[in-house]
Amino acid sequence: MTREQFEAEALEHLDAVFRMAMHLTRDKERAEDLVQDVYVRALKSAARNGFEAKGGGLRAWLFTIAHNTFYTNIKRENRAPTAVGEFHSDASSEPMPDDPPPAWDGSSFDWQHVDDRLREAIDTLKDEYKQVLIMWGVQGFKYREIAEVLDVPIGTVMSRLHRSRKMVADALADQPGALEELGIRNMNGSSE
């Protein structure tokens, strides 16, 4: 594959990579910076190693770069010196340096067309379950791709997805007729 072909194919995934960056950063400017870093790293790596798709395909590879770059930057920021006055300030709304990195809160997903009951059920999930469910259900990722992006075993992805689907189904089952009205069948985790 030529550099031009590689660039054209990589740019096809730009919107998906930006959505992933928004999930991770929860900030448009930081997401834009992350996407830029992802494409610079991908282009440099492809130039060194040849312009061929990696492992699970180009999109999964770009998502893996985004995930790894984001968490590398978080670690670097946490190691940076912090002024003592800022560190101990109770008035600051900024997270403390040892706080976990921000997790995706669904703000970048267009929830306008999602039923309130389903949205509330998804919002009750822990971030680790919500992230897998959104990557699988909204982004259309395969288990293998999610495992690569999150750097977890495929069994962990399957387990988290099963649990998240079950928790959403249980939350909706508590509301009479919600599953039928939403056209949801078989949310208990079996694959359709």
N, C-alpha and C positions, 0 to 999 in steps of 0.2 A: 504494500500500500504506500502511496506517495504521501509526502507531507501535506499536500493540498487536500487529498482524500481524507487523511486523518483529521485535519482541521475541520473539514466540512461535516464529517460524522460526529466529531466531538461537539461541535456547535449545535447539532440537533438536540443534544441533551442539556443545553444551557438552562432552560427553564426548570427542568427537574433538579439540576444541581443547585440552582438558586433557591428552590423550595426547600431542599434539604438544608441549605445554609441558613435559611430563615428558621427552620425547625430547631437548629442547633443554637443560633445566636440570639434569636428573638429581637433582632435589631437590623433594620434595613441596611444601614451603612456598613456595619460589621459583616453582614451577609454578602454585600457586594465585594468587600475586601477579601473575604474568604473565597468567593467564586473566582476572583482574579488570581489568588494564590493557587487554587486548584488547577486552573488552566495553564498557568506558568509551569507548575510542577509536572503536569501531564505532558506538556509539550517538550520540556527538557528531558524527561524520562524516555519519551518516545524517540526523541532525536538520538539519545545515547543507545537505546536498546532496539531500535527499529520501530516502524509505525505499524504494529500489529496489535490487535485487541488482546487484552490480558484476561486470563482466567474466565470469569463469568460474563465477559463482554465489556464493552467500553463504558456503558452506563454504570455498571456495578463498580468498575475500576475507578471512575470519577467520584462516585459516592464514597468509596473507601478512602480516596485521597482527601475528600472533604472532611470526613469523620476524623481521620488521623491528624490532619492539619489543625482542625479546631481544637482537639484535645491537647495537642502539642503546644499550641499557643496558650491555652489555659494553664498548662503546667509552667510554661515560661513566665506568664504573668504572675502566677502564685509565688515564684521564686524571686521576683523582682523586689527590691527593698521598698518598704512602706514607711512613710513618715509616722512617727510615734503619735503626733497630735491627731492625724487622720485615723490612725488605727483604733484609738480609744474614743473617738467621738461618738457619743450616743445619738447625736442629731443627724448623723449621716444615714442616708437611705441606701447607700452603696453596700453590696455584700462584703462580708469580711473575707480576707485573703484565703482562709481555709474553708470557706463555704464551697459546697459542690458546684460544678459549673451549671449554668442555667440550662434547664431542660426545655424541650419544646412544649408549649402550652396550647397549641392549636390555633394561635392567633393568625397564622398565615394561611390557614385553610379556609375556604369560603364556606362558612357554616350557615350562610343565609338560606340555603336550600335544604338544610338538614332539619328533620323534625326535632323539636325541642326535647322530646323524651329520649331520643337516641343521643343527642348531644349531651344531655345531662348524664346519661349512663356511661358514655365514653369519658366524660370529664371526671368521673369518680375513680377511674383507673389510675394506678401508679404509673409514673412516666415510662418505666421499662416495658410495661404491658401496652400502654397507649402507643408508644413509638413503633413497636412491632406490628400492632394492629393497623396503624395508619400506613406504614410502609407496605404492608401486604394488601390491605383493602383499598387504599386510595392510590398509592403509587404503583401498585401492580407488581411489586417485587416478588420473586420466588424465594423460598426458604433459604436456598444456597446464597442468593444475593444479599439477603438481610444478614445472614451469618457473616459474610465477608465484610459488609459495611460496619457492623457493630463489633466485629472481631470476637464473636462468641461461637460456640459449637452449634451446629445445625439443630441438635436436640434441644438446646436451650431456646432457640427460636420457635421450634414446634411447641414446646411446653408453654412458653409465654403466650403464643398465639392461641393455643387451646384455652388457657386460663382466661385470657382477655375476652375471648368470644363467649365463654361460659359466664363470666361476670356481667357482661353486657346483657346476655340473654336472661340471666337471673334478675337483673335490675328491671328489665322490661317486662318480665313475667309477673312482677309485683303490681304492674299496672294493667288492669283488665282490658283485654283486646288490643293491647299495644303491638304485640308481635304480628297479629293478623293484619291490623291496619297498616303497618309498615311493610308488609309483604316479606317478613323475615321468617325463613324456615331454617331449621337445622343449624342454629347458631351454637349448638353445644360443642362444636369443635370438629365434627367430621368434615372431611373435605368434599366439596361439591365442585 
